[in-house]
Amino acid sequence: MAARSGTREDPVTSEWLKELGRNVRRVRTYREMTQAKLAEKADLALRTLQKLEAGEFIPLASTLARLRDALGCSADDILPRMPWPTAK
């Protein structure tokens, strides 16, 4: 599992993680799946999914792929669209 580094120090990363969690929850509820069912289908620990939906977990690419497959959606449906930071 991925480390949780950077979530508090970096507001962009923190917001990205929160948006990712909201997107996963939105698609999961649209598909009428419980957290337990999605965790089982994606071969994740329930607590991992709970932390991800809360924006408290930095997932590996393989975790995102398993979630995408289990939800039957595209990566665009769950990955946040965050603007690039502008140079000062």
Sequence and secondary structure as in RCSB ss.txt:
>XXXX:A:sequence
MAARSGTREDPVTSEWLKELGRNVRRVRTYREMTQAKLAEKADLALRTLQKLEAGEFIPLASTLARLRDALGCSA
DDILPRMPWPTAK
>XXXX:A:secstr
    TTTTT HHHHHHHHHHHHHHHHHHHHTT  HHHHHHHTT  HHHHHHHHTT     HHHHHHHHHHHT  H
HHHS         
